[in-house]
Every structure is written in structure tokens, then in C-alpha cells.
Amino acid sequence: MNVKVEENVEYRTAVKKMFETPTEINGPSESQKYEISVFNGDTLLPVYDHDKIVAQVPWRGNLTRFDGNTDGLGLVQFEEDLILTELLDGKATAKIIPPEEAVKLILLFEKPHLLNKFNLREVLDRMVR
């Protein structure tokens, strides 16, 4: 690009002002705040045995990751129990599951490292015999 500068010409720069229209930022909705709180582990999920709360555990997404569009599933071990945590449509739940169900979920979502983490190799061996 060739620029020709002429003598005796006054060059002025124009100051352009951008006028922004005010926008109201509402922030996340209550359900989104709840999802974020659960996702970050700030909200513990109650685990029921019939009508009695037996534990409160954080949500984990170690089976599937929650991304706001898909549900998030995970496993947590509490004492001897395996607990399935789920975050779906703004609602988080936790329930005790049998070891065999945990193994099926681990294999379904191709997370074999969780077999060792939750000491489920023997359960898998019994299931395939």
C-alpha cells in the first residue's frame, strides 16, 4: 500500500466513540447456581437408605463429565458402599449401588482404571466366571 504525504495538509484523527447499550446481567439462574455448586463439590448429596440419610457425598463425574448439556455420572466410595452420583437437568442425586452394577457402569463408560480405584477386580472376575 503506497501512502502519499502531501505538504501543508493538516492531518486530524477522528475520535470515534462507541456507545454501548446498557445490558442487564442477571447472572446464573438458581438451577445453574445449584449445578455449579454440585459440580464444584460445594454441595454434598444426601444418600438415603430407605427414608434415612446414611451419608452425604460430593458429586463426582468420573464416569461421564457434566458439561451443562449432558448428564454427569460418577462413583464415590463411602466406607464399604459404592455410591452412584448423577447430575441431570439441574438435579443431583446419589444412591448406593451393588458392586456388580458399578462394574457394569465402569465397563460401559470404558473407565477400567476405576476397577482398581474401587477394588472391583475380584467382583469382575466373579462376574465373568
N, CA and C of each residue as an Amber inpcrd file, in Angstrom:
protein
   387
   0.8370000  -1.1590000   0.0000000   0.0000000   0.0000000   0.0000000
   0.8940000   1.2370000   0.0000000   0.7190000   2.0840000  -0.9500000
   1.5020000   3.3250000  -1.0430000   0.7450000   4.4600000  -0.3700000
   1.4640000   5.2060000   0.4660000   0.8680000   6.3520000   1.1340000
   1.6030000   7.5880000   0.6760000   0.8400000   8.5420000   0.1790000
   1.4360000   9.7860000  -0.3010000   1.1640000  10.8790000   0.7230000
   2.2030000  11.4700000   1.2470000   2.0580000  12.5310000   2.2310000
   2.2450000  13.8510000   1.5250000   1.2500000  14.6930000   1.6170000
   1.3330000  15.9980000   0.9700000   1.7740000  17.0350000   1.9970000
   2.5220000  17.9980000   1.5610000   2.9680000  19.0650000   2.4470000
   1.8490000  20.0670000   2.6560000   1.9110000  20.7430000   3.7570000
   0.9610000  21.7960000   4.1130000  -0.4860000  21.2940000   4.2310000
  -0.6670000  20.0320000   4.6000000  -2.0080000  19.4880000   4.8050000
  -2.1040000  19.0890000   6.2790000  -3.1690000  19.5150000   6.8950000
  -3.3510000  19.1970000   8.3080000  -4.0390000  17.8360000   8.4220000
  -3.4120000  16.9800000   9.1330000  -3.9800000  15.6410000   9.3460000
  -4.6310000  15.6050000  10.7190000  -5.8480000  15.1810000  10.7670000
  -6.5540000  15.0680000  12.0410000  -7.0510000  13.6370000  12.1970000
  -6.9770000  13.2060000  13.4060000  -7.5580000  11.8860000  13.6690000
  -8.9290000  12.0950000  14.2600000  -9.8010000  11.3370000  13.7990000
 -11.1650000  11.4240000  14.3150000 -11.2900000  10.5100000  15.5170000
 -11.8840000  11.0180000  16.5330000 -12.1340000  10.2030000  17.7250000
 -13.5190000   9.6190000  17.5790000 -13.5330000   8.3180000  17.5160000
 -14.8210000   7.6370000  17.3920000 -15.2220000   7.1480000  18.7750000
 -16.4170000   7.4460000  19.1320000 -16.9250000   6.9910000  20.4130000
 -17.9040000   5.8500000  20.1630000 -17.7390000   4.8300000  20.9690000
 -18.6590000   3.7060000  20.8620000 -19.6760000   3.8520000  21.9780000
 -20.8790000   3.8960000  21.5950000 -21.9410000   3.9820000  22.5870000
 -22.4860000   2.5860000  22.8080000 -22.3330000   2.1120000  24.0350000
 -22.8200000   0.7800000  24.3570000 -24.1970000   0.8950000  24.9730000
 -25.0320000   0.0150000  24.5580000 -26.3510000  -0.0090000  25.1750000
 -26.2320000  -0.7890000  26.4730000 -26.8180000  -0.2720000  27.5200000
 -26.7010000  -0.9830000  28.7930000 -27.4260000  -2.3150000  28.7140000
 -26.7620000  -3.3230000  29.2090000 -27.3890000  -4.6400000  29.2660000
 -27.4160000  -5.0880000  30.7130000 -28.4750000  -5.6970000  31.0530000
 -28.6040000  -6.1710000  32.4220000 -28.0690000  -7.5940000  32.4790000
 -27.1420000  -7.7840000  33.3600000 -26.5700000  -9.1160000  33.5140000
 -27.2280000  -9.7460000  34.7340000 -28.0250000 -10.7290000  34.4620000
 -28.7660000 -11.3790000  35.5380000 -27.9240000 -12.4040000  36.2850000
 -26.8630000 -12.8750000  35.6630000 -26.0880000 -13.9350000  36.2890000
 -26.7840000 -15.2680000  36.1060000 -26.2080000 -16.3000000  36.6870000
 -26.7890000 -17.6320000  36.5170000 -28.1170000 -17.7570000  37.2690000
 -28.9850000 -18.5900000  36.7400000 -30.2610000 -18.8580000  37.3920000
 -30.0130000 -19.6930000  38.6480000 -31.0410000 -19.8630000  39.4390000
 -30.8960000 -20.6510000  40.6730000 -30.5020000 -22.0930000  40.3530000
 -31.0840000 -22.6650000  39.3010000 -30.7270000 -24.0480000  38.9510000
 -29.2830000 -24.1230000  38.4560000 -28.8340000 -23.1020000  37.7330000
 -27.4400000 -23.0910000  37.2850000 -26.4890000 -22.9250000  38.4700000
 -26.8630000 -22.0910000  39.4300000 -26.0430000 -21.9330000  40.6330000
 -25.9240000 -23.2590000  41.3720000 -27.0490000 -23.9760000  41.4570000
 -27.0500000 -25.2770000  42.1140000 -26.1340000 -26.2560000  41.3770000
 -26.2520000 -26.3190000  40.0470000 -25.3960000 -27.2000000  39.2560000
 -23.9210000 -26.8670000  39.4690000 -23.5910000 -25.6010000  39.4760000
 -22.2000000 -25.1770000  39.6710000 -21.7250000 -25.5860000  41.0550000
 -22.5730000 -25.3870000  42.0430000 -22.2240000 -25.7550000  43.4140000
 -21.9930000 -27.2540000  43.5390000 -22.8520000 -28.0450000  42.9210000
 -22.6870000 -29.5030000  42.9370000 -21.4300000 -29.8900000  42.1800000
 -21.2480000 -29.3090000  41.0020000 -20.0890000 -29.6130000  40.1560000
 -18.7790000 -29.3290000  40.8910000 -18.7280000 -28.2210000  41.6210000
 -17.5100000 -27.8430000  42.3480000 -17.3260000 -28.6140000  43.6450000
 -18.3070000 -29.4070000  44.0340000 -18.2010000 -30.1560000  45.2760000
 -18.5800000 -29.3520000  46.5000000 -19.1610000 -28.1700000  46.2980000
 -19.5680000 -27.3280000  47.4260000 -20.8570000 -27.8210000  48.0730000
 -21.6650000 -28.5410000  47.3120000 -22.9150000 -29.0810000  47.8210000
 -22.7870000 -30.5830000  47.9190000 -23.0100000 -31.1080000  49.1100000
 -22.9650000 -32.5580000  49.3030000 -24.3420000 -33.1420000  49.0300000
 -24.3370000 -34.3380000  48.4490000 -25.5890000 -35.0050000  48.0940000
 -25.9670000 -36.0030000  49.1760000 -27.2080000 -35.9840000  49.6230000
 -27.6310000 -36.9600000  50.6280000 -27.7820000 -38.3440000  49.9960000
 -27.3590000 -39.3550000  50.7400000 -27.5080000 -40.7510000  50.3060000
 -28.4970000 -41.3920000  51.2720000 -29.5650000 -41.9150000  50.7080000
 -30.6340000 -42.4720000  51.5300000 -30.5720000 -43.9890000  51.5840000
 -30.9070000 -44.5190000  52.7490000 -31.1950000 -45.9320000  52.9160000
 -32.6380000 -45.9500000  53.3940000 -33.5360000 -46.1960000  52.4890000
 -34.9780000 -46.0310000  52.6950000 -35.2330000 -44.5590000  52.9920000
 -35.7190000 -44.2020000  54.1510000 -36.0300000 -42.8020000  54.4430000
 -34.9650000 -42.1340000  55.2980000 -33.8990000 -42.8300000  55.5820000
 -32.8680000 -42.3090000  56.4790000 -31.6250000 -41.9180000  55.6750000
 -31.0990000 -40.7140000  55.9510000 -29.8580000 -40.2960000  55.3040000
 -28.7030000 -41.0200000  55.9970000 -27.9390000 -41.7750000  55.2200000
 -26.8230000 -42.5370000  55.7870000 -25.4750000 -41.8950000  55.4930000
 -25.4430000 -40.9690000  54.5500000 -24.1830000 -40.2970000  54.2000000
 -24.4930000 -39.0540000  53.3890000 -23.4970000 -38.2030000  53.2890000
 -23.5340000 -37.0760000  52.3650000 -22.2140000 -37.1110000  51.6120000
 -22.3010000 -37.1040000  50.2940000 -21.1020000 -37.2530000  49.4720000
 -21.0530000 -36.1600000  48.4070000 -19.8450000 -35.8360000  47.9380000
 -19.7440000 -34.8870000  46.8220000 -20.0530000 -35.6030000  45.5160000
 -20.5470000 -34.8460000  44.5460000 -20.7700000 -35.3970000  43.2110000
 -19.4130000 -35.6290000  42.5570000 -19.3060000 -36.6820000  41.7950000
 -18.1070000 -36.9620000  41.0070000 -18.5290000 -37.2570000  39.5810000
 -17.7540000 -36.7870000  38.6480000 -18.0150000 -37.0510000  37.2360000
 -16.9520000 -37.9530000  36.6600000 -16.5950000 -39.0120000  37.3860000
 -15.5140000 -39.8600000  36.9080000 -15.9640000 -40.9250000  35.9100000
 -17.2660000 -41.0270000  35.6590000 -17.7490000 -41.9090000  34.5890000
 -18.0550000 -41.0890000  33.3420000 -18.8490000 -40.0610000  33.4930000
 -19.1170000 -39.1260000  32.3920000 -19.0130000 -37.7230000  32.9490000
 -18.5570000 -36.8140000  32.1340000 -18.3790000 -35.4310000  32.5710000
 -19.6430000 -34.6310000  32.2980000 -20.0350000 -33.8400000  33.2630000
 -21.1740000 -32.9540000  33.0860000 -20.6910000 -31.7070000  32.3690000
 -21.3440000 -31.3540000  31.2630000 -20.9300000 -30.1570000  30.5310000
 -22.0770000 -29.1610000  30.3650000 -23.1170000 -29.3420000  31.1310000
 -24.2660000 -28.4500000  31.0120000 -25.3010000 -28.9580000  30.0340000
 -24.8950000 -29.8310000  29.1190000 -25.8170000 -30.3780000  28.1260000
 -26.0660000 -31.8660000  28.3370000 -25.1110000 -32.5400000  28.9160000
 -25.2590000 -33.9640000  29.1590000 -25.2040000 -34.2110000  30.6530000
 -25.7390000 -35.3470000  31.0530000 -25.7010000 -35.6490000  32.4720000
 -24.3050000 -36.1120000  32.8740000 -24.0120000 -35.9690000  34.1330000
 -22.7170000 -36.3910000  34.6480000 -22.9120000 -37.5120000  35.6510000
 -22.2020000 -38.6080000  35.4370000 -22.2870000 -39.7640000  36.3230000
 -20.9360000 -40.0110000  36.9640000 -20.9790000 -40.4750000  38.1830000
 -19.7220000 -40.7980000  38.8410000 -19.9290000 -41.7640000  39.9900000
 -18.8250000 -42.3070000  40.4350000 -18.8340000 -43.2240000  41.5700000
 -18.0350000 -42.6310000  42.7200000 -18.5550000 -42.8310000  43.9140000
 -17.8890000 -42.4100000  45.1350000 -17.9420000 -43.5990000  46.0840000
 -16.8650000 -43.8290000  46.8080000 -16.8890000 -44.8740000  47.8220000
 -17.0210000 -44.2210000  49.1850000 -17.9890000 -44.7190000  49.9480000
 -18.1910000 -44.2560000  51.3150000 -18.1990000 -45.4890000  52.1970000
 -17.1880000 -45.5900000  53.0260000 -16.9740000 -46.7810000  53.8410000
 -16.9670000 -47.9930000  52.9060000 -17.8820000 -48.9250000  53.0870000
 -17.9010000 -50.1200000  52.2290000 -18.8500000 -49.9870000  51.0390000
 -19.5990000 -48.9000000  50.9930000 -20.6160000 -48.7340000  49.9490000
 -20.0840000 -47.9860000  48.7410000 -20.5650000 -48.3940000  47.5670000
 -20.3180000 -47.6460000  46.3360000 -21.5600000 -46.8290000  46.0400000
 -21.3380000 -45.5710000  45.7520000 -22.4510000 -44.6470000  45.5490000
 -22.3640000 -44.0650000  44.1470000 -23.4690000 -44.1620000  43.4230000
 -23.5740000 -43.5760000  42.0950000 -24.1070000 -42.1640000  42.2440000
 -23.3620000 -41.1850000  41.7450000 -23.8190000 -39.7960000  41.7640000
 -24.1950000 -39.4010000  40.3420000 -25.2710000 -38.6270000  40.2400000
 -25.7530000 -38.2150000  38.9250000 -26.1850000 -36.7590000  38.9800000
 -25.7820000 -36.0070000  37.9730000 -26.2150000 -34.6200000  37.8140000
 -26.9080000 -34.5420000  36.4640000 -28.2200000 -34.3310000  36.5000000
 -29.0280000 -34.3720000  35.2790000 -30.1410000 -33.3340000  35.3670000
 -30.2230000 -32.4940000  34.3650000 -31.2940000 -31.4970000  34.2730000
 -31.4450000 -30.6710000  35.5470000 -30.3230000 -30.2490000  36.1080000
 -30.3630000 -29.3850000  37.2800000 -30.6630000 -30.0920000  38.5840000
 -30.6690000 -31.4150000  38.5750000 -30.9450000 -32.1810000  39.7870000
 -29.8150000 -33.1660000  40.0160000 -29.3100000 -33.1800000  41.2340000
 -28.2350000 -34.1060000  41.5840000 -28.7760000 -35.1510000  42.5460000
 -28.3830000 -36.3980000  42.3060000 -28.8190000 -37.4920000  43.1760000
 -27.6320000 -38.3910000  43.4960000 -27.7910000 -39.1430000  44.5540000
 -26.7790000 -40.1240000  44.9480000 -27.4960000 -41.3350000  45.5110000
 -27.0640000 -42.5210000  45.0840000 -27.6960000 -43.7400000  45.6090000
 -26.6630000 -44.8490000  45.7180000 -26.8640000 -45.6880000  46.6990000
 -25.9880000 -46.8440000  46.8980000 -26.3180000 -47.8690000  45.8220000
 -25.2560000 -48.4130000  45.2020000 -25.4520000 -49.4410000  44.1780000
 -24.6050000 -50.6610000  44.5310000 -25.0160000 -51.8310000  44.0540000
 -24.2050000 -53.0300000  44.2920000 -22.9090000 -52.9760000  43.4840000
 -21.8790000 -53.6660000  43.9610000 -20.6000000 -53.6660000  43.2420000
 -20.7170000 -54.1360000  41.7900000 -21.6110000 -55.0700000  41.5290000
 -21.7840000 -55.5750000  40.1670000 -22.2940000 -54.4830000  39.2260000
 -23.1840000 -53.6580000  39.7170000 -23.6830000 -52.5460000  38.8950000
 -22.5740000 -51.5370000  38.6330000 -21.7400000 -51.3050000  39.6440000
 -20.6060000 -50.3910000  39.4690000 -19.6600000 -50.9140000  38.3960000
 -19.3940000 -52.2080000  38.4180000 -18.5070000 -52.8070000  37.4070000
 -19.1120000 -52.6330000  36.0140000 -20.4040000 -52.8780000  35.8750000
 -21.0620000 -52.7210000  34.5690000 -20.9420000 -51.2830000  34.0610000
 -21.1420000 -50.3200000  34.9450000 -21.0200000 -48.9160000  34.5480000
 -19.5870000 -48.5620000  34.1590000 -18.6390000 -49.0540000  34.9230000
 -17.2250000 -48.7930000  34.6240000 -16.8590000 -49.3310000  33.2490000
 -17.3240000 -50.5390000  32.9470000 -17.0320000 -51.1310000  31.6360000
 -17.8050000 -50.4280000  30.5210000 -19.0520000 -50.0580000  30.7950000
 -19.8700000 -49.3630000  29.8010000 -19.2240000 -48.0480000  29.3720000
 -18.6990000 -47.2900000  30.3400000 -18.1050000 -45.9930000  30.0360000
 -16.5920000 -46.0620000  29.8220000 -16.0790000 -47.2830000  29.7210000
 -14.6630000 -47.5260000  29.3900000 -13.7130000 -46.7780000  30.3210000
 -13.8910000 -47.0180000  31.6200000 -13.0410000 -46.4050000  32.6450000
 -12.4050000 -47.5020000  33.5050000 -11.6020000 -48.3880000  32.8950000
 -11.0790000 -49.5470000  33.6340000 -10.2030000 -49.1870000  34.8360000
  -9.6050000 -48.0020000  34.8390000  -8.7820000 -47.6130000  35.9940000
  -9.6050000 -47.5200000  37.2780000 -10.9200000 -47.3400000  37.1370000
 -11.7740000 -47.2680000  38.3170000 -11.9680000 -48.6320000  38.9780000
 -11.7240000 -49.7170000  38.2230000 -11.7990000 -51.0480000  38.8340000
 -10.7760000 -51.1630000  39.9570000  -9.5840000 -50.6690000  39.7210000
  -8.5500000 -50.7080000  40.7590000  -8.8460000 -49.7080000  41.8740000
  -9.2740000 -48.5210000  41.4950000  -9.5300000 -47.4750000  42.4910000
 -10.5510000 -47.9240000  43.5300000 -11.5730000 -48.6520000  43.0750000
 -12.6340000 -49.0910000  43.9770000 -12.5160000 -50.5720000  44.3520000
 -11.3580000 -51.1680000  44.0820000 -11.0980000 -52.5770000  44.4280000
 -12.1810000 -53.5150000  43.9000000 -12.4640000 -53.4050000  42.5990000
 -13.5310000 -54.1910000  41.9950000 -13.0320000 -55.2860000  41.0490000
 -11.7300000 -55.5320000  41.0170000 -11.2000000 -56.5850000  40.1220000
 -11.7680000 -57.9520000  40.4670000 -11.8530000 -58.2660000  41.7590000
 -12.3880000 -59.5690000  42.1630000 -13.8570000 -59.7050000  41.7840000
 -14.5940000 -58.6200000  41.8990000 -16.0120000 -58.6390000  41.5090000
 -16.1210000 -58.9190000  40.0140000 -15.2800000 -58.2700000  39.2150000
 -15.2720000 -58.5150000  37.7700000 -14.9240000 -59.9670000  37.4750000
 -13.9190000 -60.5050000  38.1680000 -13.5400000 -61.9100000  37.9670000
 -14.7020000 -62.8530000  38.2600000 -15.4290000 -62.5870000  39.3360000
 -16.5860000 -63.4430000  39.6870000 -17.6880000 -63.3160000  38.6290000
 -17.8330000 -62.1320000  38.0640000 -18.8880000 -61.9140000  37.0850000
 -18.6050000 -62.6250000  35.7670000 -17.3530000 -62.7820000  35.3980000
 -17.0240000 -63.4050000  34.1090000 -16.8310000 -64.9180000  34.2100000
 -16.8480000 -65.4680000  35.3770000 -16.7000000 -66.9210000  35.5240000
 -17.9410000 -67.6430000  35.1660000
